[in-house]
């Protein structure tokens, strides 16, 4: 057994006991589009198209209580090939530090790990553009917004330690489902990261891959 599997086995047991995700157990699965804003060939190979995403609470705190806000989405291709690409983000500060938030508009999202692409290192961050109203960090406020309009995020990229610039806009226009078992859509950037994009560093990617796999297996997800 690999060390990465051994150290993440408690996640498998925890998911089995809870019969749900260990990470971001509550959320709203939704659908929409990604629209590239950066010039073609500049930075990461995001292309415009349909996406499936999930807006979630990291610890699953009830109701409107503060939590780590999560944002995930899957693109069906990138500029290099017809290969799925998952991106996971969480509310953070200084690119790599988790930070809980009291409301959806207050959160700034980061991948926490940089992305490698064609010899360069990139960071991704995002923030909400839609003025979601409602109390605190309630998922019901996200559902209410999707029932009447869109939930939009601005996504930015930075090469190395350089400044962030506009990369794309995410626009979710409908909710697909909530936390029912049949709606469990696993997002995993350690196994779906496009054709040439990689998470860095490699050792942390291996540990994260094992953690996600054990969580999926523990709750019986595909």
Backbone as a chain_set.jsonl record, in Angstrom:
{"seq": "XXXXXXXXXXXXXXXXXXXXXXXXXXXXXXXXXXXXXXXXXXXXXXXXXXXXXXXXXXXXXXXXXXXXXXXXXXXXXXXXXXXXXXXXXXXXXXXXXXXXXXXXXXXXXXXXXXXXXXXXXXXXXXXXXXXXXXXXXXXXXXXXXXXXXXXXXXXXXXXXXXXXXXXXXXXXXXXXXXXXXXXXXXXXXXXXXXXXXXXXXXXXXXXXXXXXXXXXXXXXXX", "coords": {"N": [[0.85, -1.192, 0.0], [0.556, 2.212, -0.865], [2.063, 5.139, 0.639], [0.493, 7.431, 0.418], [-2.075, 6.364, 0.15], [-2.337, 5.061, 2.594], [-2.227, 7.142, 4.484], [-4.562, 8.487, 3.958], [-6.67, 6.82, 4.453], [-8.44, 7.146, 6.719], [-10.267, 8.982, 5.691], [-11.802, 7.484, 3.968], [-13.125, 5.801, 5.755], [-14.493, 7.752, 7.205], [-16.198, 8.857, 5.264], [-17.762, 6.631, 4.726], [-19.075, 6.246, 7.173], [-20.567, 8.599, 7.353], [-21.923, 8.484, 5.003], [-21.639, 10.272, 2.947], [-19.896, 12.993, 1.322], [-16.599, 13.689, 2.554], [-15.209, 16.025, 2.187], [-16.598, 19.172, 1.551], [-19.484, 18.522, 1.932], [-22.122, 19.445, 1.52], [-23.988, 21.053, -1.01], [-24.797, 22.725, -4.144], [-25.508, 21.388, -7.173], [-24.975, 22.492, -10.408], [-25.55, 23.916, -13.721], [-24.11, 25.473, -16.623], [-22.223, 27.915, -18.412], [-18.848, 28.508, -19.56], [-16.969, 31.314, -20.42], [-14.37, 32.377, -22.317], [-12.156, 35.061, -21.691], [-9.552, 35.999, -21.853], [-6.998, 36.606, -24.35], [-6.666, 34.228, -27.023], [-4.373, 31.578, -26.542], [-2.979, 32.854, -24.573], [-1.784, 32.186, -21.567], [-3.478, 29.798, -19.455], [-5.195, 26.969, -21.0], [-8.08, 27.426, -21.261], [-11.253, 27.14, -22.792], [-14.22, 28.464, -24.324], [-17.459, 27.184, -23.494], [-19.906, 24.632, -22.541], [-20.533, 23.874, -19.093], [-20.502, 21.917, -16.043], [-21.119, 22.49, -12.652], [-20.432, 23.041, -9.111], [-21.493, 24.579, -6.195], [-20.586, 25.012, -2.916], [-20.401, 24.078, 0.641], [-17.664, 23.835, 2.718], [-17.247, 22.477, 5.251], [-19.778, 21.754, 5.737], [-21.523, 23.165, 7.429], [-24.613, 23.965, 9.072], [-27.462, 25.657, 7.589], [-27.196, 29.18, 7.452], [-24.721, 29.513, 8.596], [-21.228, 30.461, 8.987], [-18.571, 29.2, 6.845], [-16.206, 27.291, 4.874], [-16.256, 28.357, 1.672], [-17.003, 26.712, -1.356], [-16.123, 26.163, -4.793], [-16.564, 24.519, -7.765], [-15.956, 23.26, -11.042], [-16.542, 21.612, -14.201], [-15.043, 21.373, -17.303], [-15.552, 20.249, -20.607], [-13.583, 20.063, -22.476], [-10.347, 21.352, -23.5], [-8.105, 23.821, -24.894], [-6.306, 22.193, -26.13], [-7.153, 19.538, -26.453], [-9.924, 17.155, -26.608], [-10.589, 16.643, -23.765], [-11.719, 16.067, -20.493], [-11.735, 18.554, -17.878], [-11.35, 19.322, -14.62], [-11.829, 21.832, -12.182], [-11.158, 22.883, -8.943], [-11.973, 25.027, -6.306], [-11.579, 26.995, -3.303], [-12.631, 29.104, -0.611], [-10.264, 31.542, 0.302], [-7.142, 33.093, 1.309], [-4.295, 34.984, 0.34], [-3.571, 33.191, -1.698], [-2.876, 30.506, -0.873], [-3.909, 29.899, 1.612], [-6.471, 28.582, 3.508], [-9.644, 30.058, 4.136], [-12.385, 30.772, 6.073], [-15.707, 32.034, 5.365], [-18.329, 34.481, 5.778], [-20.323, 35.071, 4.017], [-21.514, 34.609, 0.635], [-20.792, 36.648, -1.337], [-18.52, 37.708, -0.112], [-16.416, 35.981, -0.371], [-13.235, 35.043, -1.66], [-11.899, 32.96, -4.055], [-9.567, 30.239, -4.436], [-7.387, 27.907, -6.098], [-5.583, 26.831, -4.4], [-3.402, 25.199, -4.96], [-0.797, 25.565, -7.356], [-0.911, 25.537, -11.0], [0.649, 23.695, -13.542], [1.713, 24.385, -16.827], [2.893, 23.797, -19.935], [5.605, 24.345, -19.221], [5.373, 26.594, -17.652], [4.184, 28.164, -14.612], [1.066, 28.607, -13.116], [-1.43, 30.469, -11.312], [-4.774, 30.3, -10.137], [-7.678, 32.224, -9.447], [-10.895, 33.258, -8.187], [-13.927, 35.196, -8.043], [-17.185, 36.041, -6.842], [-19.597, 37.534, -8.929], [-22.261, 38.063, -8.971], [-24.789, 39.67, -7.123], [-25.685, 38.017, -4.656], [-28.331, 37.753, -2.486], [-29.593, 37.361, 0.882], [-29.427, 35.553, 3.975], [-26.281, 35.245, 5.486], [-24.186, 32.41, 4.754], [-25.914, 30.712, 3.223], [-27.026, 27.921, 1.421], [-29.516, 27.884, 0.311], [-29.902, 30.46, -0.597], [-28.346, 30.489, -2.879], [-29.716, 28.631, -4.462], [-32.157, 29.985, -4.715], [-31.354, 32.219, -6.211], [-30.564, 30.982, -8.604], [-32.999, 30.115, -9.492], [-34.203, 32.321, -10.516], [-32.375, 33.762, -11.99], [-28.934, 34.152, -12.954], [-25.838, 32.813, -11.619], [-22.841, 34.23, -11.401], [-19.314, 34.092, -11.888], [-16.124, 35.655, -11.813], [-13.12, 34.657, -13.232], [-9.673, 34.572, -12.729], [-6.228, 34.59, -13.815], [-2.762, 34.105, -12.96], [0.596, 34.317, -13.852], [3.175, 32.628, -12.377], [4.542, 34.64, -9.861], [3.328, 36.903, -10.779], [0.958, 39.574, -11.679], [-2.642, 39.192, -11.358], [-4.829, 38.559, -14.042], [-7.721, 38.894, -16.183], [-9.284, 35.841, -17.034], [-11.58, 34.195, -17.587], [-15.211, 33.961, -17.57], [-17.575, 32.458, -15.47], [-20.843, 31.29, -15.777], [-23.536, 30.231, -14.206], [-26.702, 28.904, -14.812], [-28.796, 27.307, -14.037], [-30.034, 25.101, -11.53], [-29.189, 21.728, -10.948], [-29.463, 19.614, -9.088], [-29.445, 18.708, -5.576], [-28.155, 17.457, -2.627], [-28.779, 14.788, -2.859], [-28.109, 11.241, -3.008], [-28.02, 10.224, -5.665], [-27.241, 12.408, -7.035], [-24.62, 12.846, -6.659], [-21.858, 14.146, -7.865], [-18.687, 13.622, -8.489], [-15.907, 15.778, -8.431], [-12.632, 15.983, -9.549], [-9.596, 17.214, -9.788], [-7.148, 15.975, -9.793], [-7.184, 13.784, -11.393], [-8.53, 14.592, -13.616], [-7.505, 16.963, -15.499], [-7.367, 18.309, -17.9], [-5.556, 18.266, -21.066], [-2.781, 18.932, -20.982], [-2.32, 20.19, -18.613], [-1.189, 20.309, -15.253], [-1.429, 19.628, -11.744], [0.492, 21.169, -9.193], [2.687, 20.895, -6.309], [3.984, 17.634, -7.42], [4.062, 15.611, -5.383], [2.161, 16.429, -3.532], [-0.082, 16.392, -5.084], [-0.384, 13.624, -5.483], [-1.043, 12.806, -2.883], [-3.426, 14.182, -2.51], [-4.95, 13.036, -4.547], [-5.277, 10.404, -3.609], [-6.741, 10.968, -1.308], [-9.171, 11.981, -2.327], [-10.0, 9.722, -3.758], [-10.359, 7.789, -1.722], [-12.397, 9.02, -0.283], [-14.473, 8.944, -2.168], [-14.767, 6.155, -2.53], [-15.5, 5.418, 0.024], [-18.063, 6.45, 0.316], [-19.362, 5.212, -1.706], [-19.44, 6.329, -4.263], [-19.123, 6.867, -7.824]], "CA": [[0.0, 0.0, 0.0], [1.312, 3.447, -0.928], [1.924, 6.014, 1.795], [-0.631, 8.342, 0.19], [-3.306, 5.63, 0.453], [-2.379, 4.773, 4.021], [-2.491, 8.349, 5.262], [-5.903, 9.021, 3.676], [-7.696, 5.821, 4.737], [-9.496, 7.66, 7.585], [-11.284, 9.663, 4.899], [-12.692, 6.442, 3.465], [-13.974, 5.4, 6.874], [-15.379, 8.855, 7.535], [-17.24, 8.957, 4.243], [-18.667, 5.489, 4.9], [-19.902, 6.495, 8.345], [-21.481, 9.703, 7.085], [-22.586, 8.208, 3.733], [-21.597, 11.502, 2.183], [-18.556, 13.51, 1.13], [-15.856, 14.226, 3.68], [-14.956, 17.407, 1.811], [-17.724, 19.869, 0.931], [-20.589, 17.559, 1.902], [-23.385, 20.037, 1.088], [-23.787, 21.974, -2.118], [-25.785, 22.802, -5.214], [-24.983, 21.033, -8.489], [-25.604, 23.403, -11.362], [-25.033, 23.871, -15.083], [-23.989, 26.785, -17.229], [-21.213, 28.072, -19.454], [-17.62, 29.259, -19.311], [-16.649, 32.178, -21.557], [-12.984, 32.84, -22.23], [-11.938, 36.487, -21.874], [-8.15, 36.225, -22.218], [-6.698, 36.297, -25.752], [-6.309, 32.832, -27.283], [-2.954, 31.297, -26.431], [-2.383, 33.579, -23.455], [-2.027, 31.522, -20.29], [-4.075, 28.469, -19.396], [-5.959, 26.667, -22.213], [-9.536, 27.421, -21.083], [-12.03, 27.524, -23.971], [-15.631, 28.689, -24.039], [-18.299, 25.999, -23.683], [-20.809, 24.25, -21.454], [-19.899, 23.331, -17.889], [-21.266, 21.509, -14.867], [-20.385, 22.998, -11.499], [-21.0, 22.835, -7.781], [-21.232, 25.604, -5.194], [-20.698, 24.147, -1.746], [-19.872, 24.473, 1.946], [-16.565, 22.907, 2.966], [-17.457, 21.639, 6.428], [-21.184, 21.381, 5.798], [-22.24, 23.787, 8.543], [-26.027, 24.106, 8.722], [-28.072, 26.946, 7.312], [-26.422, 30.34, 7.031], [-23.498, 29.633, 9.388], [-19.989, 30.592, 8.207], [-17.928, 27.953, 6.423], [-15.326, 27.46, 3.721], [-17.069, 28.318, 0.457], [-16.375, 25.933, -2.412], [-16.532, 26.352, -6.185], [-15.976, 23.517, -8.651], [-16.611, 23.13, -12.344], [-15.926, 20.7, -15.172], [-15.079, 21.696, -18.727], [-15.468, 19.016, -21.375], [-12.395, 20.095, -23.325], [-9.538, 22.552, -23.41], [-7.62, 24.247, -26.206], [-5.381, 21.205, -26.671], [-7.777, 18.247, -26.77], [-11.256, 16.882, -26.066], [-10.301, 15.947, -22.517], [-12.357, 16.786, -19.375], [-10.862, 19.319, -16.996], [-12.011, 19.749, -13.388], [-11.177, 22.867, -11.376], [-11.724, 23.017, -7.603], [-11.524, 26.209, -5.578], [-12.137, 27.165, -1.966], [-12.386, 30.456, -0.11], [-8.876, 31.564, 0.76], [-6.418, 34.35, 1.303], [-2.88, 34.82, -0.024], [-3.462, 32.093, -2.662], [-2.699, 29.141, -0.368], [-4.419, 29.75, 2.974], [-7.918, 28.449, 3.639], [-10.254, 31.123, 4.93], [-13.847, 30.693, 6.109], [-16.385, 33.272, 5.006], [-19.668, 34.634, 6.335], [-21.302, 35.272, 2.953], [-21.022, 34.251, -0.703], [-20.065, 37.734, -2.009], [-17.265, 38.052, 0.562], [-15.396, 34.947, -0.593], [-12.333, 34.977, -2.797], [-11.604, 31.538, -4.229], [-8.273, 29.874, -4.999], [-7.141, 26.475, -6.262], [-4.633, 26.509, -3.321], [-2.208, 24.632, -5.585], [-0.582, 26.131, -8.683], [-1.074, 24.667, -12.159], [1.732, 23.726, -14.503], [1.269, 24.284, -18.225], [3.925, 24.071, -20.938], [6.805, 24.898, -18.625], [5.09, 27.758, -16.814], [3.371, 27.922, -13.424], [-0.042, 29.56, -13.049], [-2.385, 30.447, -10.21], [-6.144, 30.673, -10.488], [-8.551, 32.687, -8.394], [-12.22, 33.644, -8.679], [-14.814, 35.856, -7.097], [-18.578, 36.117, -7.26], [-20.015, 38.795, -9.527], [-23.698, 38.22, -8.765], [-25.112, 40.102, -5.756], [-26.595, 37.081, -3.993], [-28.867, 38.254, -1.23], [-29.971, 36.3, 1.797], [-28.679, 35.547, 5.225], [-25.061, 34.468, 5.643], [-23.69, 31.493, 3.729], [-26.966, 29.716, 3.052], [-27.156, 27.361, 0.073], [-30.842, 28.227, -0.189], [-29.778, 31.715, -1.325], [-27.831, 30.139, -4.205], [-30.831, 28.019, -5.191], [-33.127, 31.035, -5.04], [-30.808, 33.023, -7.298], [-30.6, 30.182, -9.83], [-34.392, 29.964, -9.937], [-34.662, 33.56, -11.151], [-31.331, 34.378, -12.801], [-27.674, 33.423, -13.056], [-24.794, 33.018, -10.619], [-21.668, 34.461, -12.236], [-18.018, 34.244, -11.246], [-14.987, 36.088, -12.616], [-11.954, 33.803, -13.015], [-8.442, 35.261, -13.116], [-5.001, 33.793, -13.793], [-1.492, 34.819, -12.779], [1.764, 33.486, -14.16], [4.141, 32.742, -11.291], [4.195, 35.658, -8.875], [2.867, 38.092, -11.481], [-0.385, 40.057, -11.359], [-3.778, 38.465, -11.887], [-5.554, 39.171, -15.152], [-8.973, 38.19, -16.505], [-9.188, 34.631, -17.84], [-12.875, 33.723, -18.076], [-16.392, 34.158, -16.736], [-18.476, 31.32, -15.297], [-22.234, 31.725, -15.614], [-24.437, 29.116, -13.925], [-28.054, 29.391, -15.055], [-29.835, 26.404, -13.534], [-29.653, 24.071, -10.565], [-29.49, 20.368, -11.396], [-29.966, 18.908, -7.912], [-28.772, 19.07, -4.341], [-27.264, 16.506, -1.972], [-29.275, 13.422, -2.952], [-27.031, 10.335, -3.43], [-27.959, 10.081, -7.117], [-26.709, 13.658, -7.584], [-23.22, 12.964, -6.25], [-20.988, 14.311, -9.022], [-17.336, 13.882, -7.973], [-14.967, 16.587, -9.198], [-11.302, 15.581, -9.106], [-8.569, 17.75, -10.69], [-5.934, 15.151, -9.802], [-7.313, 12.795, -12.471], [-9.077, 15.285, -14.784], [-6.912, 18.305, -15.511], [-7.1, 18.692, -19.268], [-4.572, 17.479, -21.803], [-1.381, 19.221, -20.63], [-2.266, 20.926, -17.35], [-0.915, 19.454, -14.098], [-1.374, 20.259, -10.435], [1.831, 21.177, -8.612], [3.743, 19.945, -6.666], [3.539, 16.282, -7.682], [3.849, 14.793, -4.184], [0.91, 16.841, -2.915], [-1.133, 15.906, -5.982], [-0.58, 12.202, -5.187], [-1.75, 12.71, -1.605], [-4.786, 14.668, -2.732], [-5.646, 12.029, -5.367], [-5.653, 9.311, -2.722], [-7.78, 11.459, -0.408], [-10.43, 12.025, -3.072], [-10.406, 8.357, -4.088], [-10.878, 7.138, -0.514], [-13.691, 9.621, 0.046], [-15.456, 8.409, -3.123], [-15.0, 4.746, -2.253], [-16.172, 5.301, 1.307], [-19.498, 6.745, 0.211], [-19.916, 4.435, -2.809], [-19.587, 7.128, -5.479], [-18.337, 6.396, -8.972]], "C": [[0.886, 1.243, 0.0], [1.062, 4.312, 0.305], [0.732, 6.939, 1.628], [-1.959, 7.662, 0.485], [-3.445, 5.416, 1.953], [-2.782, 5.998, 4.832], [-3.891, 8.901, 5.033], [-7.007, 8.006, 3.921], [-8.772, 6.313, 5.711], [-10.595, 8.399, 6.837], [-12.287, 8.676, 4.33], [-13.657, 6.004, 4.552], [-14.96, 6.497, 7.234], [-16.505, 9.011, 6.539], [-18.245, 7.824, 4.372], [-19.607, 5.711, 6.074], [-20.948, 7.568, 8.075], [-22.361, 9.44, 5.873], [-22.678, 9.475, 2.884], [-20.145, 11.934, 2.064], [-17.907, 13.899, 2.459], [-15.575, 15.706, 3.433], [-16.198, 17.989, 1.146], [-18.958, 18.973, 0.807], [-21.915, 18.13, 1.433], [-23.125, 21.051, -0.009], [-24.927, 21.935, -3.108], [-25.086, 22.473, -6.526], [-25.725, 21.868, -9.525], [-24.921, 23.308, -12.728], [-24.981, 25.278, -15.649], [-22.93, 26.799, -18.303], [-19.968, 28.763, -18.899], [-17.327, 30.046, -20.578], [-15.237, 32.71, -21.387], [-12.908, 34.335, -22.515], [-10.512, 36.798, -22.303], [-7.945, 35.925, -23.702], [-6.306, 34.826, -25.905], [-4.79, 32.662, -27.208], [-2.257, 32.016, -25.296], [-2.741, 32.893, -22.142], [-2.663, 30.161, -20.434], [-5.061, 28.242, -20.543], [-7.469, 26.53, -22.019], [-10.196, 27.856, -22.395], [-13.49, 27.685, -23.563], [-16.431, 27.421, -24.301], [-19.187, 25.743, -22.482], [-20.023, 23.665, -20.289], [-20.949, 22.809, -16.919], [-20.46, 21.956, -13.667], [-21.072, 22.678, -10.19], [-20.541, 23.955, -6.863], [-21.529, 24.964, -3.845], [-20.181, 24.8, -0.473], [-18.879, 23.403, 2.4], [-16.764, 21.969, 4.137], [-18.905, 21.207, 6.568], [-21.931, 21.973, 6.971], [-23.683, 24.052, 8.139], [-26.427, 25.545, 8.4], [-27.113, 28.003, 6.817], [-25.106, 30.496, 7.775], [-22.259, 29.764, 8.502], [-19.359, 29.235, 7.911], [-16.889, 28.308, 5.368], [-16.196, 27.325, 2.472], [-16.311, 27.584, -0.646], [-16.965, 26.228, -3.778], [-15.807, 25.323, -7.035], [-16.685, 23.556, -9.994], [-15.818, 22.207, -13.249], [-16.157, 21.21, -16.579], [-14.867, 20.41, -19.508], [-14.273, 18.954, -22.312], [-11.567, 21.32, -22.965], [-9.007, 22.879, -24.8], [-6.743, 23.205, -26.877], [-6.047, 19.905, -27.098], [-9.168, 18.164, -26.158], [-11.097, 16.027, -24.815], [-10.939, 16.728, -21.366], [-11.331, 17.433, -18.454], [-11.681, 19.812, -15.811], [-11.168, 20.81, -12.693], [-11.902, 22.95, -10.04], [-11.112, 24.226, -6.924], [-12.211, 26.267, -4.223], [-11.808, 28.576, -1.495], [-11.034, 30.499, 0.597], [-8.365, 32.989, 0.832], [-4.967, 34.051, 0.963], [-2.631, 33.562, -0.852], [-3.491, 30.701, -2.041], [-3.288, 28.905, 1.012], [-5.939, 29.678, 2.978], [-8.466, 29.563, 4.52], [-11.769, 30.962, 4.912], [-14.458, 32.05, 5.791], [-17.793, 33.286, 5.576], [-20.741, 34.795, 5.261], [-20.687, 34.908, 1.613], [-20.273, 35.407, -1.366], [-18.711, 38.047, -1.385], [-16.121, 37.099, 0.234], [-14.531, 35.247, -1.808], [-11.814, 33.551, -2.881], [-10.237, 31.336, -4.863], [-8.205, 28.362, -5.165], [-6.217, 25.943, -5.161], [-3.341, 25.886, -3.831], [-2.034, 25.274, -6.961], [-0.758, 25.073, -9.771], [0.124, 24.819, -13.077], [1.199, 23.565, -15.911], [2.392, 24.745, -19.147], [5.114, 24.841, -20.357], [6.602, 26.112, -17.753], [4.19, 27.343, -15.648], [2.313, 29.022, -13.326], [-0.842, 29.368, -11.764], [-3.743, 30.87, -10.737], [-6.856, 31.213, -9.256], [-9.882, 33.124, -9.015], [-12.958, 34.413, -7.608], [-16.199, 35.982, -7.711], [-18.884, 37.499, -7.824], [-21.495, 39.089, -9.292], [-23.985, 38.65, -7.331], [-26.149, 39.193, -5.102], [-27.033, 37.661, -2.652], [-29.288, 37.081, -0.355], [-29.046, 36.299, 2.99], [-27.434, 34.671, 5.135], [-24.678, 33.618, 4.45], [-24.697, 30.355, 3.54], [-27.018, 29.229, 1.611], [-28.522, 27.667, -0.524], [-30.809, 29.535, -0.979], [-29.25, 31.477, -2.734], [-28.95, 29.529, -5.046], [-31.857, 29.059, -5.608], [-32.643, 31.884, -6.206], [-30.866, 32.268, -8.625], [-32.015, 30.0, -10.355], [-34.9, 31.195, -10.678], [-33.642, 34.2, -12.084], [-30.087, 33.516, -12.84], [-26.797, 33.707, -11.836], [-23.48, 33.067, -11.384], [-20.406, 34.663, -11.398], [-17.005, 34.769, -12.264], [-13.785, 35.227, -12.243], [-10.727, 34.524, -13.558], [-7.256, 34.313, -13.027], [-3.798, 34.699, -13.57], [-0.365, 33.854, -13.115], [2.826, 33.721, -13.091], [3.67, 33.727, -10.242], [3.692, 36.94, -9.49], [1.449, 38.486, -11.108], [-1.468, 39.167, -11.964], [-4.438, 39.269, -13.002], [-6.764, 38.31, -15.5], [-8.701, 36.982, -17.387], [-10.537, 34.253, -18.434], [-13.984, 34.143, -17.117], [-17.171, 32.854, -16.678], [-19.878, 31.861, -15.091], [-23.113, 30.49, -15.441], [-25.876, 29.618, -14.033], [-29.159, 28.466, -14.571], [-29.242, 25.418, -12.54], [-30.053, 22.717, -11.112], [-30.073, 19.545, -10.258], [-29.128, 19.3, -6.708], [-27.863, 17.984, -3.83], [-27.793, 15.074, -1.987], [-28.161, 12.503, -3.464], [-26.899, 10.219, -4.947], [-27.395, 11.336, -7.796], [-25.24, 13.855, -7.233], [-22.324, 12.968, -7.488], [-19.581, 14.623, -8.533], [-16.52, 14.733, -8.948], [-13.574, 16.273, -8.663], [-10.242, 16.084, -10.087], [-7.284, 16.942, -10.713], [-6.0, 14.077, -10.883], [-7.914, 13.407, -13.734], [-8.558, 16.721, -14.76], [-6.574, 18.755, -16.926], [-5.972, 17.869, -19.876], [-3.143, 17.685, -21.31], [-1.237, 19.989, -19.326], [-2.027, 19.948, -16.203], [-0.983, 20.276, -12.819], [0.037, 20.141, -9.873], [1.752, 21.456, -7.105], [3.203, 18.52, -6.788], [3.235, 15.467, -6.44], [2.528, 15.14, -3.506], [-0.276, 16.407, -3.774], [-1.431, 14.44, -5.715], [-1.361, 12.008, -3.895], [-3.207, 13.129, -1.769], [-5.6, 13.666, -3.554], [-6.121, 10.867, -4.509], [-6.78, 9.726, -1.783], [-9.133, 11.475, -1.107], [-10.938, 10.609, -3.374], [-10.997, 7.652, -2.872], [-12.206, 7.726, -0.096], [-14.776, 9.076, -0.874], [-15.801, 6.971, -2.789], [-15.779, 4.561, -0.946], [-17.658, 5.54, 1.223], [-20.148, 6.055, -0.986], [-20.162, 5.227, -4.065], [-18.723, 6.561, -6.575], [-17.003, 7.154, -9.029]], "O": [[1.848, 1.327, 0.764], [0.005, 4.237, 0.933], [0.025, 7.209, 2.599], [-2.874, 8.295, 1.01], [-4.529, 5.568, 2.515], [-3.586, 5.899, 5.759], [-4.368, 9.706, 5.833], [-8.17, 8.288, 3.632], [-9.932, 5.935, 5.552], [-11.736, 8.441, 7.298], [-13.475, 8.98, 4.219], [-14.854, 5.853, 4.311], [-16.122, 6.223, 7.532], [-17.645, 9.27, 6.923], [-19.44, 8.022, 4.155], [-20.796, 5.404, 5.989], [-22.089, 7.454, 8.523], [-23.406, 10.069, 5.708], [-23.671, 9.709, 2.195], [-19.26, 11.305, 2.645], [-18.579, 14.378, 3.372], [-15.684, 16.533, 4.338], [-16.785, 17.357, 0.268], [-19.421, 18.7, -0.301], [-22.771, 17.369, 0.983], [-22.161, 21.815, 0.053], [-25.901, 21.204, -2.93], [-24.177, 23.189, -6.946], [-26.954, 21.94, -9.515], [-23.859, 22.701, -12.868], [-25.715, 26.165, -15.212], [-22.753, 25.818, -19.025], [-20.026, 29.496, -17.911], [-17.424, 29.511, -21.682], [-14.945, 33.415, -20.42], [-13.521, 34.823, -23.465], [-10.284, 37.759, -23.038], [-8.643, 35.077, -24.258], [-5.684, 34.251, -25.012], [-4.028, 33.475, -27.731], [-1.063, 31.811, -25.076], [-3.87, 33.007, -21.662], [-2.423, 29.45, -21.411], [-5.692, 29.187, -21.014], [-8.075, 25.606, -22.563], [-9.759, 28.815, -23.031], [-13.934, 27.107, -22.571], [-16.121, 26.668, -25.223], [-19.219, 26.526, -21.533], [-18.979, 23.04, -20.478], [-22.116, 23.198, -16.964], [-19.236, 21.818, -13.659], [-22.165, 22.111, -10.17], [-19.348, 24.243, -6.765], [-22.618, 24.424, -3.649], [-19.616, 25.893, -0.486], [-19.21, 22.218, 2.459], [-16.476, 20.777, 4.026], [-19.227, 20.383, 7.424], [-22.875, 21.362, 7.471], [-23.949, 24.338, 6.971], [-25.819, 26.506, 8.872], [-26.326, 27.775, 5.899], [-24.429, 31.511, 7.609], [-22.237, 29.238, 7.39], [-19.583, 28.258, 8.624], [-16.716, 29.475, 5.016], [-16.805, 26.279, 2.251], [-15.118, 27.812, -0.843], [-18.157, 26.508, -3.906], [-14.578, 25.259, -7.027], [-17.878, 23.851, -10.067], [-14.608, 22.036, -13.098], [-17.289, 21.448, -17.0], [-14.072, 19.565, -19.097], [-13.983, 17.901, -22.881], [-12.013, 22.203, -22.232], [-9.427, 22.265, -25.782], [-6.46, 23.314, -28.07], [-5.562, 19.235, -28.009], [-9.547, 18.977, -25.314], [-11.43, 14.842, -24.81], [-10.726, 17.936, -21.263], [-10.22, 16.933, -18.276], [-12.595, 20.62, -15.973], [-9.944, 20.698, -12.624], [-13.127, 23.073, -10.005], [-9.899, 24.429, -6.958], [-13.272, 25.678, -4.017], [-10.821, 29.169, -1.931], [-10.701, 29.614, 1.385], [-9.05, 33.946, 0.471], [-4.469, 32.969, 1.272], [-1.581, 32.934, -0.716], [-4.076, 29.79, -2.627], [-3.172, 27.798, 1.538], [-6.614, 30.595, 2.51], [-7.849, 29.959, 5.508], [-12.379, 31.01, 3.843], [-13.806, 33.085, 5.931], [-18.381, 32.234, 5.826], [-21.931, 34.671, 5.55], [-19.464, 34.9, 1.474], [-19.198, 35.176, -1.919], [-17.839, 38.597, -2.057], [-14.967, 37.397, 0.539], [-15.033, 35.655, -2.855], [-11.342, 32.998, -1.888], [-9.794, 32.124, -5.698], [-8.886, 27.623, -4.454], [-6.084, 24.729, -5.007], [-2.294, 26.03, -3.2], [-3.02, 25.503, -7.662], [-0.755, 23.874, -9.496], [0.565, 25.934, -13.359], [0.341, 22.719, -16.168], [2.787, 25.911, -19.144], [5.566, 25.841, -20.916], [7.559, 26.618, -17.167], [3.526, 26.308, -15.695], [2.62, 30.209, -13.439], [-0.921, 28.272, -11.211], [-3.85, 31.683, -11.655], [-6.658, 30.712, -8.149], [-9.973, 33.331, -10.225], [-12.659, 34.3, -6.42], [-16.359, 36.023, -8.931], [-18.474, 38.512, -7.258], [-21.928, 40.236, -9.403], [-23.46, 38.038, -6.401], [-27.327, 39.538, -5.003], [-26.211, 38.01, -1.805], [-29.331, 35.94, -0.814], [-28.012, 36.966, 3.0], [-27.514, 33.503, 4.756], [-24.818, 34.028, 3.297], [-24.356, 29.181, 3.684], [-27.051, 30.036, 0.683], [-28.667, 27.703, -1.746], [-31.586, 29.714, -1.918], [-29.644, 32.167, -3.675], [-29.108, 29.878, -6.215], [-32.369, 29.019, -6.726], [-33.426, 32.231, -7.09], [-31.183, 32.857, -9.659], [-32.205, 29.755, -11.546], [-35.905, 31.127, -11.386], [-33.986, 35.075, -12.878], [-30.172, 32.29, -12.767], [-26.985, 34.695, -11.126], [-23.051, 32.063, -11.952], [-20.427, 35.311, -10.352], [-17.025, 34.377, -13.43], [-13.468, 35.084, -11.062], [-10.726, 35.02, -14.685], [-7.274, 33.351, -12.259], [-3.8, 35.877, -13.928], [-0.387, 32.696, -12.696], [3.315, 34.836, -12.911], [2.529, 33.658, -9.785], [3.628, 37.966, -8.813], [0.807, 37.806, -10.307], [-1.237, 38.477, -12.957], [-4.583, 40.488, -12.915], [-6.816, 37.132, -15.148], [-7.973, 37.081, -18.375], [-10.643, 34.016, -19.637], [-13.729, 34.614, -16.009], [-17.404, 32.217, -17.705], [-20.076, 32.793, -14.311], [-23.403, 29.786, -16.408], [-26.234, 30.628, -13.428], [-30.338, 28.803, -14.681], [-28.107, 24.964, -12.686], [-31.136, 22.569, -11.679], [-31.072, 18.85, -10.444], [-28.217, 20.122, -6.81], [-26.9, 17.613, -4.501], [-27.32, 14.232, -1.223], [-27.344, 12.936, -4.277], [-25.786, 10.124, -5.462], [-27.106, 11.321, -8.992], [-24.679, 14.921, -7.487], [-22.066, 11.921, -8.083], [-19.295, 15.771, -8.192], [-16.455, 14.438, -10.141], [-13.358, 16.297, -7.452], [-10.01, 15.448, -11.115], [-6.416, 17.185, -11.552], [-4.969, 13.515, -11.253], [-7.822, 12.815, -14.809], [-9.114, 17.581, -14.077], [-5.612, 19.495, -17.134], [-5.496, 16.904, -19.279], [-2.373, 16.727, -21.226], [-0.13, 20.397, -18.972], [-2.609, 18.863, -16.19], [-0.642, 21.459, -12.805], [0.7, 19.121, -10.062], [0.856, 22.172, -6.661], [2.103, 18.226, -6.321], [2.265, 14.709, -6.422], [1.852, 14.264, -2.968], [-1.346, 16.091, -3.252], [-2.594, 14.037, -5.717], [-2.238, 11.148, -3.818], [-4.109, 12.493, -1.223], [-6.787, 13.464, -3.298], [-7.247, 10.397, -4.668], [-7.674, 8.931, -1.493], [-10.131, 11.03, -0.54], [-12.132, 10.327, -3.265], [-12.029, 6.989, -2.983], [-13.067, 7.001, 0.401], [-15.88, 8.776, -0.418], [-16.974, 6.597, -2.762], [-16.611, 3.66, -0.83], [-18.436, 4.925, 1.952], [-21.327, 6.268, -1.266], [-21.011, 4.846, -4.871], [-17.733, 5.873, -6.323], [-16.191, 6.909, -9.921]]}, "num_chains": 1, "name": "protein.A"}
